[in-house]
Amino acid sequence: MQPSTTMTPTELRADIPALQEGTYLNFGAHGPSPKYVVDAADEFVREHEYESSVGDHPYETAFRAFDRTRERVASFVGADPDEIALTESTTAGINAVANAIDWQPGDVVVRTGLEHPAGILPWQRLEREGVEVRVVETEAGRVDLERFAEAVSDARLVCFSAVTWTHGTRLPVTELVDIAHDAGVLALVDAVQVPGQLSMDVREWGADAVAAAGHKWLLGLWGGGFLYVDRDVAEGLEPRTVGYRSVETPSADPYEYATGARRFEVGSANPAPHVALREAIDVIDEVGIDRIEDRVHRLAGRLADGVPDDRLLSPSPPESGLVTIDVDDPEATVERLAAAGVVIRPLPSPNAIRASVHAVNTAADVDRLLEGLYGEW
């Protein structure tokens, strides 16, 4: 059930210090945090370092924080707490799954041609061990389902993004997962561009594992990542990195992996980014993901409408807040806009610029970017 909304996007914007000057349109890379998200992390660190050593126990304080965040993430993405592992980043989550499979020479991994390096580099490493990496070629941010089915027919795992960082397109996650499962293939989804701007339900997707993080659209801190792993799937995965948080009894010999996704957590880590993640999710829920999605759609549509058709590389209307635009010199364009206080980013492929429009942006932000691209300054 959608929680009652008590905060507007405008009110949230007012609480984000980094947005008080300039025009920030780069949430697909980094989402500046509101004050109370930073305060939540700061207050936890103070409690953990100043009080828990004598008033409680630093490990108990940390473990309670981890448990509360697992529960909050689980409710936010439609999972159970034991299906959530707390990670440093999306990259860490993808690597955790990649490193928990007993790969054999000749095994096949499939990815699309739209993946972020987080969804490319772990498989490149496996190529050195004789694993074949098969790339599904795409067009304009789209995946052809027949081509995808052919590629995964004899694979062991497929990795693809829910929302592409290159075009902002939404891939048909449920359909792609079904195709993979029909072939007996594990499906791992890079979802980092989803939480905080679009609704997300891992049960509906049906994927075996979903990696994401809170430092983009959720407006959390760096280091607050999370990994969903289906409970039954987790039992067949054996992480190569093992520590006291990943086993049932640290002193046992032989050890047993912890049940569910917690086997992917390792040892002592700073809980502050995950305390901040919990606060960030609460804030997003206060605004309301439906309201956020609607506003992102309208603002991204305003941007797309102002771009010449032959220069717009994202769909029109956009499918997310990520809008990719063809320009003659992406690096120079980004630098010129930055000098005028407008923050976007260049992309390596396609060779273009990308604006990331959040609900905390305004029509004036969008118009400022369009003026910088097609006006006289």
N, C-alpha and C positions, 0 to 999 in steps of 0.2 A: 504494500500500500504506500502511495506517495505521501511522505510526511507533510504536515502543514508548513507552509512557507511563511517566514517572518522577516526576511531580509530581501531587499531588492538588489539587482546587479549594481545600481548606482551607489547604494550604501556600501556594498562590498568594495567597489572601486575606491571609495573614499578612505577605506581602511588599509589600502595597499600603498605604502610610502613610495615605492618605485614608480607608481603611475601618476604621481602628482605633478611631474614635469615631463615634457616630451610626449611622444606618441609611440607607445610600445605595441608592436604587432608581431611578437615572436614567441607566443605561448607554446607552439609545437616543439620548441627547443627548451625553453625554461619559463616557468610561470612564477613571477615574483610573488612572494608570500604576503598575506595580510599580517598586521601586527600581532593579532592574537595567536596565529600559528607559530610565529617566532617566539612569542611569550610562553606558549605551552612547552616548547622544547627547553627554553631557558629555565623555566620554573622546575621542570623535571631534573635538569642537570644540577641545579642548586640543591634540590631535595636529596638527590642521589649522592652528591659529593659532600654536602654539609651536614646532613641529618641521618641518613640511613645507616651509616657505619656504626653509630652508637644507639640510635633510636629504633632501628629495625634490623635490616641486614641488606647490604647492597645487592646481593644476588636475588633475594626475595623481592626487593623493590623493582629490580629490572624485569624479573620473570612475570610479575603482576602486570607491568606495563606491556610486555610482549603479548600476554594472554588477552588483555583488553583490546589491543590493536588487531590481533587475529580475529577476534569476535566481530569487531567493527567492520573490518575489510570484508569478512565473510558475508555479513548482512548486506553490505553495499553491492556486492557482485553476485549474490544469489548462491553462495556456497555454504558449507558447514565449516566451523572453525578448524577442524582437524584436516581440512583440505587446503589450508592456507599456510604457506611458509613466508616468513619475513626475510626479504633479501635487501641487498644494497641497491639494486637497479634491475631494469629489464634485461640488460646484458647478463647480469649475474644469474637471473632466473633461467634464461635460455641455456647458458653454459651448464647450469646445475642439471638440467634434464639431459643435455648432450653427454655429460660426463657420467651419467648414471646408467648408461646402456652398454652392454657388452658387445661392442662393435666387432664385426669380423670382416676381413678383406672381401670385397665384392658386395657388401651391403650397400644399399642405395638410400641417400637422403635427397629429398626434393625441396626446393624453395622456389619462390617466384623471382622474376627479374625486378621486383619492386621493393625488395627488402632493404632495410637499414643495415649498416655494418654489423649491428648487434645480431642480425639474423643471417649474416653471411660468414663472418670470421670463424665462429665455432665449427662450421662445416668445412671451411677451408683447412682448418687444422686436421680434421679427420681424413681429408684426402691424403695426408702424409702417411696414414695408417692403412691405405688401400680402400677406403670408402669412396664410392662414386657419388659425386654431388651433381644432381640433375637440375637444371634451371628451366622453369617454365617461362618462356618468353611471353611478353604482354604487349598490349597496345593501349596507349592513352590511359594508363592506370587501370586497365581491365584485365581479367583473367578469363580465358576461354575455357569453359567447363570440360569440353571434350579433350582439349589439349592437356588440361590438368589431370583428367582421369587416366589418360594414356601414360602420363609421366609417373603417376603414383602406383601403377598397376603391380609392380614388383618391388616397391620400396619398403623400407622399414619405418621411416618417419618423414613427415612433411611439416615444414615450417612456413607460415605466411602471416601477413599483417592483417588485422581487422580493418584498420584505416591506413591507407598508404601515406607514407611521409613525403612521397614524390609528387602526388597529384591530389591528395585529400579524398580519394575515392574510397567508398565503403565496399569492401569485398564481401561476397555472400558467404559469410562464415559458416552458417549452418549447412548450406549446400556443399561447401568444400569439405567440411568435416564428414558429412555423410558419404561423400565419394571416397574419402580416405578410409573410412571405417569399412565400407563395402569391400575394399581391397585388403583389409586386415592391417592397415597402416596407422601408426600413432599420429595424432594431429596436435601440433604445438602452435599456439597463436601468440603473436606479438601484438599486444593490445594497448601499448603505451599511449597511443593517440586517442584512446576512447574515454577512460574515466575522468570525469570532470567536465566534459563537453557533450557526451552522448550517453544514453542509458546503456547499461551493461548487465547481462544475465548469463553467467557461464553455463547454467543448466540448459538454457535455451540453445546456446551454441553447441553444446554437447562435446566440446573439445576435451582431449585428454589432459592438456596442460595449457595454462594461459599465463604469460608473463607481462607485468606492467610495473608502473612506478608512479609516485605522487608528485614529482617535481615539475610537471608540465601543467596540464589543464586543471589538476586538483589544487594547484597553488601551494603544494607542500615543499618540504626541504629536500635537498639532495641527500641520498642515502636511504630514503623511505620507499623501497621497492617491495613488491609482493609477487608471489608465485602461487597460482592455483594448480593443484594436481588432483585429479579424480581419485577418490579414496582407493578404489580397486586397482587402478593403474599404478598408484604409488607403491603398492605392495610388490610389484614386479620390477621396481627400479632400485638400483643399489649405488648410491652416491659414492664417488671416489674420495671426496673430502669428508672426513668424519671427525666429529668432536662430541663433547658431552651433551650438547643440545640435540644431536641427531640420533642418539641411541636411547634405549629404554633405561638401561642401568649402566652408567659410565664405568663402573668398576667390574662389570661382568666380563668373563672370558670363557667362551666367546661372547661377543656383544650381539645384541639384536637391534636392528634399526628401529627407531620410533615409528609408531603406526602413523599412516597418513603422510601429509606433506611436511611435517615437522622434521623428518629425516634430512631435509635439505637445509636446515639451519645447523650451524656448526659449533661456535663457541662464544666467548665473550664479545659482545658488540655493543655499541652505544645505542641505547633505546631511544634517545632524543628524537632522531628523525622519524621514528615510528610513532612516538607520542604526537609529534607534529602532524603526521599523516592522519591519525585519528581525529585530531582537531580539524584538519582540512576537509575531511569527509563530512564532518558535522556541519561545517560552514556551507559546503556545496549543497547539502540536504536542506539547510535553512533557506537558501535561495530557491532550490527546487530544480532538479535536473531537467524536467520538462520545460520550465521557463528558460533555463540556460540554453537548451537545445533550440528552442524557438528563436531566441534572440540572436544566437550565433548564426542560425540560418538566414535571418533577415539582414544582419550586418555583412556576412560573407556574400550574400546575394547583391547587396548594394555595391560591394567592391567589384564583383564579377561583372555587373552591369556597366561599370565605368571603364572596363578594359576592352580594347578592340578585339573582335572575335578571333582574328588571326593571331592574337598574342596570348589569349587565355588557354592555358594548358590543363586546367581543372574543368570539371563539368560545369555547365550552366543550366539551372542553378547549382551552386556548390552542394556537395554532400556532407561537408564538415566545415570547420573553421579554417582549414588549410586551403589556401588559394595560390596556385603556382602560375607565374606570369613570365612569358618569354620577353627578354630584353637583349639588347645588342651586347652589353658588357655587364654581366651580373655583379662581379666584384666591384667594379667602379660605381655601379648604380647603388649598391648597398652602402658603400663608403660615402657617396654624395648625400644620400638620404640621412645617414647617421649624423653627418655634419650639421644637418638641419633639424636634428632631434627626432627623426623617424627611424624606428628600429625594426628591421626585417632581417632576412638572411638569404645568402646565395645557396643554391643547390649544386652538387656535382653532376647529378644525372636525374632529370634533364638539366642541361646547362641553363639555369633560369634563376629567378628569385621567388621566394615564398613568403607570403604574409600569413600569419596565424591569428585569426580574429576570435576573441573570447567574448563572452557575455559582458565582461567588465569594460569592454571597449565601447565607443560611442560612434554615432554617425559622423561626428566631427573628426574622429581619428581616421576613419575610412576616407573621408574627403581630403584630409591632409595628405594621406598617402597618394591618392589619385592626383592631387595637385602637384605633388613632387614628381610623379611619373610623367604627367602629361601637361602640366602647367608651364609657367615661364621661370620658376625659380630653380 
